[in-house]
Structure formats: structure tokens, C-alpha cells
Amino acid sequence: MPFNKKITTIICLLAVVLFSALTAMDPDHDHDHKFKNLKVLPKNIPHEELHKVMDDWATALGVHCGFCHAKGDDGKTDFASDAKPEKAMARKMFAMTAKINNKYFEGKKDSLGMVAGSVKCFTCHRGDPHPDDLKGMDMPQHDMHGPGGMMHNPGEMHKDSVAPGSSKP
């Protein structure tokens, strides 16, 4: 089989072009990307990790991005905007779960400095953006009232309670 210089040259040139193209590509295309307006999440969070956190929060609340993030003048989601109060609440809730995990569950920080622990958004929300809303809950009346009940007013004495220092109700 004769040695064909033309084919060898073309193969070598293609290999050089392919090698150059592959080495020029950044495997993490957002490596140098700086996110704007991160207040509770680490400033150096990788794109994939930020997306995972946002996805986890959205799933826990049963919502989509637009629940916390406002649209800009161009109609696209403006992730840096603080226009929606839900975004401020999400930040407060994130700080609250971190505090609970640190105080009660020996929360450990991951490599980004985020507290990992037992209490997460889903612990309370379970796919509901407003878990404090009692609609649809089938609870007997006696579970709702009285000492320790959800509808108990702490400033009032329950009719069966005994006042301190008193022997009768």
C-alpha cells in the first residue's frame, strides 16, 4: 500500500484543529461568572450548585422561578432583582433553617460554607408555598383549641387550667 502524503497531512491538520478546539473549551463555562446579589448563598457558588439549590427550593415549595424572581423590563427573569417580597422571605427562611440545623442538629458546613442538616425547606413546606395555611387539613376540633392547640391564645387561660397559686380553676 503506497504511503499517501496528502491523506496523512489532512489527518494531522484535523488532529491539530480538533486538539486546539478541545483545549480552548472551558469545561465549566461559568467558571469566571460572578452572580449578582447573592446574600445568603456563597459568592463563589458554582453554577451547577446554585441551580441545584434553586431547584431544591422550588420543589420543596411546589413553585417555579417566577415565585421569587421578578421579570425585568425585557420580559426575562431578572434573577438579581429584589422586587418580590418572596425572595426576601426565602433568604430569611434559609437563614432560619441554617440556624436550626446549627443549634439543634449539629449542622456541618459543606465545602462552600453552606450548612447541611436535617431541617430543609421540604421539612415544613412539603410542596406548599404557604404551609401555615390550614385549609384542607382534616383536624378534629379538640386538636385546634386548648393548651398547646394551634388556635390557643397564650394570653388567655383555658377553662380547665388552674391559675398559679390557686387550687381551683
C-alpha positions as a Markdown table, in Angstrom:
| # | Residue | x | y | z |
|---|---|---|---|---|
| 1 | Met | 0.0 | 0.0 | 0.0 |
| 2 | Pro | 1.6 | 3.3 | -1.1 |
| 3 | Phe | 2.1 | 6.0 | 1.5 |
| 4 | Asn | -0.2 | 8.9 | 0.7 |
| 5 | Lys | 1.3 | 12.2 | 1.9 |
| 6 | Lys | -1.9 | 14.1 | 1.1 |
| 7 | Ile | -4.1 | 11.9 | 3.4 |
| 8 | Thr | -1.5 | 12.0 | 6.2 |
| 9 | Thr | -1.3 | 15.8 | 6.0 |
| 10 | Ile | -5.1 | 16.2 | 6.2 |
| 11 | Ile | -5.3 | 13.8 | 9.1 |
| 12 | Cys | -2.6 | 15.7 | 11.0 |
| 13 | Leu | -4.2 | 19.1 | 10.3 |
| 14 | Leu | -7.6 | 17.7 | 11.5 |
| 15 | Ala | -6.0 | 16.4 | 14.7 |
| 16 | Val | -4.3 | 19.8 | 15.4 |
| 17 | Val | -7.6 | 21.6 | 14.8 |
| 18 | Leu | -9.6 | 19.2 | 17.0 |
| 19 | Phe | -7.0 | 19.3 | 19.7 |
| 20 | Ser | -6.9 | 23.1 | 19.7 |
| 21 | Ala | -10.7 | 23.3 | 19.8 |
| 22 | Leu | -11.0 | 20.9 | 22.7 |
| 23 | Thr | -8.3 | 22.6 | 24.8 |
| 24 | Ala | -9.8 | 26.0 | 24.2 |
| 25 | Met | -13.2 | 24.9 | 25.6 |
| 26 | Asp | -13.7 | 25.6 | 29.3 |
| 27 | Pro | -15.4 | 22.5 | 30.9 |
| 28 | Asp | -17.1 | 24.8 | 33.4 |
| 29 | His | -18.5 | 27.6 | 31.2 |
| 30 | Asp | -19.5 | 29.7 | 34.2 |
| 31 | His | -16.2 | 29.3 | 36.0 |
| 32 | Asp | -15.5 | 33.0 | 36.0 |
| 33 | His | -19.1 | 34.1 | 36.1 |
| 34 | Lys | -20.0 | 36.2 | 39.1 |
| 35 | Phe | -23.6 | 36.0 | 40.2 |
| 36 | Lys | -25.2 | 39.3 | 41.2 |
| 37 | Asn | -26.9 | 40.0 | 44.5 |
| 38 | Leu | -26.2 | 36.7 | 46.4 |
| 39 | Lys | -26.8 | 37.5 | 50.1 |
| 40 | Val | -27.2 | 34.2 | 51.9 |
| 41 | Leu | -25.6 | 31.8 | 49.4 |
| 42 | Pro | -21.8 | 31.7 | 48.9 |
| 43 | Lys | -20.5 | 34.3 | 46.4 |
| 44 | Asn | -18.2 | 31.5 | 44.9 |
| 45 | Ile | -21.0 | 29.0 | 44.4 |
| 46 | Pro | -20.6 | 27.1 | 41.0 |
| 47 | His | -23.5 | 27.5 | 38.5 |
| 48 | Glu | -24.4 | 23.8 | 38.8 |
| 49 | Glu | -24.6 | 24.0 | 42.6 |
| 50 | Leu | -26.7 | 27.2 | 42.5 |
| 51 | His | -29.1 | 25.6 | 40.1 |
| 52 | Lys | -29.4 | 22.6 | 42.3 |
| 53 | Val | -30.2 | 24.7 | 45.4 |
| 54 | Met | -32.8 | 26.8 | 43.5 |
| 55 | Asp | -34.3 | 23.6 | 42.1 |
| 56 | Asp | -34.5 | 22.1 | 45.6 |
| 57 | Trp | -36.2 | 25.2 | 47.0 |
| 58 | Ala | -38.6 | 25.3 | 44.1 |
| 59 | Thr | -39.5 | 21.7 | 44.5 |
| 60 | Ala | -39.9 | 22.0 | 48.3 |
| 61 | Leu | -42.4 | 24.8 | 47.8 |
| 62 | Gly | -44.0 | 23.5 | 44.7 |
| 63 | Val | -43.3 | 26.6 | 42.7 |
| 64 | His | -41.3 | 27.9 | 39.7 |
| 65 | Cys | -38.6 | 30.6 | 39.4 |
| 66 | Gly | -41.2 | 33.3 | 39.0 |
| 67 | Phe | -42.5 | 32.8 | 42.5 |
| 68 | Cys | -39.4 | 34.6 | 43.9 |
| 69 | His | -37.8 | 36.2 | 40.9 |
| 70 | Ala | -39.3 | 39.2 | 39.1 |
| 71 | Lys | -39.3 | 39.7 | 35.4 |
| 72 | Gly | -37.2 | 42.6 | 34.0 |
| 73 | Asp | -38.3 | 45.2 | 31.5 |
| 74 | Asp | -37.2 | 42.9 | 28.7 |
| 75 | Gly | -39.7 | 40.2 | 29.9 |
| 76 | Lys | -36.9 | 37.9 | 31.0 |
| 77 | Thr | -36.4 | 36.7 | 34.6 |
| 78 | Asp | -34.2 | 39.2 | 36.5 |
| 79 | Phe | -32.5 | 36.9 | 39.0 |
| 80 | Ala | -30.7 | 39.8 | 40.7 |
| 81 | Ser | -33.8 | 41.8 | 41.3 |
| 82 | Asp | -35.2 | 42.1 | 44.9 |
| 83 | Ala | -38.6 | 43.3 | 43.6 |
| 84 | Lys | -40.5 | 40.4 | 45.0 |
| 85 | Pro | -41.0 | 40.0 | 48.8 |
| 86 | Glu | -40.9 | 36.2 | 48.4 |
| 87 | Lys | -37.2 | 36.5 | 47.6 |
| 88 | Ala | -36.6 | 38.3 | 50.9 |
| 89 | Met | -38.6 | 35.7 | 52.7 |
| 90 | Ala | -36.7 | 32.8 | 51.1 |
| 91 | Arg | -33.5 | 34.4 | 52.4 |
| 92 | Lys | -34.9 | 34.6 | 55.9 |
| 93 | Met | -36.1 | 31.0 | 55.8 |
| 94 | Phe | -32.7 | 29.8 | 54.5 |
| 95 | Ala | -31.0 | 31.6 | 57.4 |
| 96 | Met | -33.6 | 30.2 | 59.8 |
| 97 | Thr | -33.0 | 26.6 | 58.7 |
| 98 | Ala | -29.2 | 27.0 | 59.0 |
| 99 | Lys | -29.7 | 28.4 | 62.5 |
| 100 | Ile | -31.9 | 25.5 | 63.5 |
| 101 | Asn | -29.5 | 22.9 | 62.0 |
| 102 | Asn | -26.5 | 24.5 | 63.8 |
| 103 | Lys | -28.3 | 24.8 | 67.1 |
| 104 | Tyr | -30.2 | 21.5 | 67.3 |
| 105 | Phe | -28.8 | 19.1 | 64.7 |
| 106 | Glu | -25.0 | 19.8 | 64.7 |
| 107 | Gly | -25.2 | 21.2 | 61.2 |
| 108 | Lys | -22.0 | 20.8 | 59.3 |
| 109 | Lys | -20.8 | 23.2 | 56.6 |
| 110 | Asp | -20.1 | 21.8 | 53.2 |
| 111 | Ser | -17.1 | 22.8 | 51.0 |
| 112 | Leu | -18.9 | 26.1 | 50.0 |
| 113 | Gly | -19.7 | 27.0 | 53.6 |
| 114 | Met | -23.4 | 26.2 | 53.4 |
| 115 | Val | -24.9 | 24.5 | 56.4 |
| 116 | Ala | -26.1 | 20.9 | 55.7 |
| 117 | Gly | -28.5 | 19.4 | 58.2 |
| 118 | Ser | -31.7 | 17.6 | 58.9 |
| 119 | Val | -34.1 | 20.5 | 58.6 |
| 120 | Lys | -34.7 | 21.6 | 55.0 |
| 121 | Cys | -37.4 | 23.7 | 53.2 |
| 122 | Phe | -39.3 | 20.5 | 52.5 |
| 123 | Thr | -39.4 | 19.6 | 56.2 |
| 124 | Cys | -42.3 | 22.1 | 56.6 |
| 125 | His | -43.4 | 23.1 | 53.2 |
| 126 | Arg | -43.9 | 19.7 | 51.6 |
| 127 | Gly | -44.7 | 21.2 | 48.2 |
| 128 | Asp | -46.8 | 24.0 | 49.6 |
| 129 | Pro | -45.6 | 27.6 | 49.3 |
| 130 | His | -47.7 | 28.6 | 52.4 |
| 131 | Pro | -47.6 | 25.6 | 54.9 |
| 132 | Asp | -49.2 | 27.7 | 57.6 |
| 133 | Asp | -52.4 | 27.8 | 55.7 |
| 134 | Leu | -54.8 | 25.3 | 57.4 |
| 135 | Lys | -57.2 | 24.9 | 54.5 |
| 136 | Gly | -57.9 | 21.4 | 53.6 |
| 137 | Met | -56.5 | 19.9 | 56.8 |
| 138 | Asp | -58.9 | 17.4 | 58.4 |
| 139 | Met | -58.2 | 18.1 | 62.1 |
| 140 | Pro | -60.7 | 17.4 | 64.9 |
| 141 | Gln | -61.8 | 20.4 | 66.8 |
| 142 | His | -60.1 | 19.4 | 70.1 |
| 143 | Asp | -56.7 | 19.4 | 68.3 |
| 144 | Met | -57.2 | 23.0 | 67.3 |
| 145 | His | -58.0 | 24.6 | 70.7 |
| 146 | Gly | -56.8 | 24.5 | 74.3 |
| 147 | Pro | -53.4 | 24.4 | 75.8 |
| 148 | Gly | -50.8 | 23.6 | 73.2 |
| 149 | Gly | -53.5 | 23.7 | 70.5 |
| 150 | Met | -52.9 | 25.5 | 67.3 |
| 151 | Met | -55.7 | 28.0 | 68.0 |
| 152 | His | -54.9 | 28.6 | 71.6 |
| 153 | Asn | -54.3 | 32.2 | 72.6 |
| 154 | Pro | -51.4 | 32.2 | 75.0 |
| 155 | Gly | -52.7 | 35.3 | 76.8 |
| 156 | Glu | -55.9 | 33.6 | 77.8 |
| 157 | Met | -56.3 | 30.9 | 80.4 |
| 158 | His | -58.1 | 27.7 | 79.3 |
| 159 | Lys | -61.3 | 27.0 | 81.2 |
| 160 | Asp | -59.7 | 23.8 | 82.6 |
| 161 | Ser | -56.4 | 25.5 | 83.6 |
| 162 | Val | -55.5 | 26.2 | 87.2 |
| 163 | Ala | -54.0 | 29.6 | 87.9 |
| 164 | Pro | -50.6 | 29.5 | 89.7 |
| 165 | Gly | -51.1 | 29.5 | 93.5 |
| 166 | Ser | -54.8 | 28.6 | 93.2 |
| 167 | Ser | -56.4 | 25.3 | 94.0 |
| 168 | Lys | -59.4 | 25.8 | 91.8 |
| 169 | Pro | -59.9 | 26.7 | 88.2 |
